[in-house]
Amino acid sequence: MQTIEFPFKVSDHEAEKASNSYLMSLIAVIAGLPLPILNLLATVVFYFANRRATYFVRWHCTQALLSQLSLFFINSFGFWWTVSIIFFDETISSNYIAYMIIVLITNFIEFIATIYTAVKTRRGEHVSWWFYGGLTDIICKK
Amino acid sequence: MNKVFLQGLLLIFLFFGGYFLLAQIDWINFFSVNKIKNSSEKKLGDILWSSIKNSEKECYDTEVIKGIDSIVTKICLANGIDKDDIKLHIIKKDVVNAFAMPDGYLVVYTGLIKEADNAEEVAGVIAHEVAHIKLNHVMKKLVKELGLSMIISATTGGSDPQVIKSVIKLLTSSAFDRNMEKEADITGVEYLLKAQINPEALAEFMFKIARTDKVSGYFKWISTHPEGSDRSKYILEYSKLKKPVEFKKVISDKTWALIQERLNEE
């Protein structure tokens, strides 16, 4: 993760909106724990609501959405694995516990990164994540 | 573009690599998962059995117990099952029923033994119930029907008599789902074949009792689902797939006659 100079001057209003895109996913984490799709839905709704916003806002909405999208697949798999253990024939195995640990680590890293980015963008600083930042540069056109 | 692609690949590699490394650790032993699971199952089994013991009359006739126990022993020995895992109890009741409970409790009603024409029919039923126990169907059914929280509340501290009652009702009067019943039928047949007991007796017994009115609860349900004829069909088909076995009497005719005599005396 790195803070880089953004090519335009970011207004306070823009910084607030961009920061909110990360906060949306954080708030949804509480509701999204049992159902991972809620996290994704929150960022998708925010993404579409800001499609016509300024480049800075769009860029951060896209980065938040992309990071949530990968987390959605990881968490969904864990969610359905757990459901199949509770309700179906699947049993708790070392593989399951290992997956859950890696899911927990991934979610924790993402959680910290999201808080850090939300705070930084609120101050108008441009934070680009490793991989996700580059991908956002490709998707998000000026 | 290439840089992003490589970063993405590295991220996927890190995720799966981390998972692969973590999966090498024996977490089941590390967290004593099996120990926790077994102790709660044992507790639940003991609570349920003591509740049944208080409300029903247990049969203490040594001849009956010895005879039925030797059937269980024969099935267990032939299939590498630890006999201590199966806790057989016979209840004096003129109802055709037998059911499995958590922690290997196997309850057979005297009504079922009386209704059977030979020891092989009883052996068929026992093999079917032992299969439910060994396939862990009992706990799966309870968790599915009552939920994990209710099971935990039943085993921790002052267990609610109402909860215990509903668990007993569930085990004695409702069946496992269709897949589990079929799985127990097939595994039961396998047990019987290995013990050189004719599995046709199981199919015949189910078919026969489905048409009597002495059957109740769980057994009424399993004797009619799947339909007796369907069950006979797949039991026979499955037996044919296996290499031919020379069937033997599970207990002697004399022992069987003695069991019947003792039960009819009561």
Interface residues (C-beta under 8 A of the other chain):
Chain A: I74 I86 F87 D89 T91 I92 S93 S94 N95 I97 A98 Y99 I101 I102 I105 T106 W130 F131 G134 L135 D137 I138
Chain B: M1 K3 V4 Q7 G8 L10 L11 F15 G18 Y19 L22 A23 I25 D26 W27 I28 F31 V33 N136 K140 V143 K144 L148
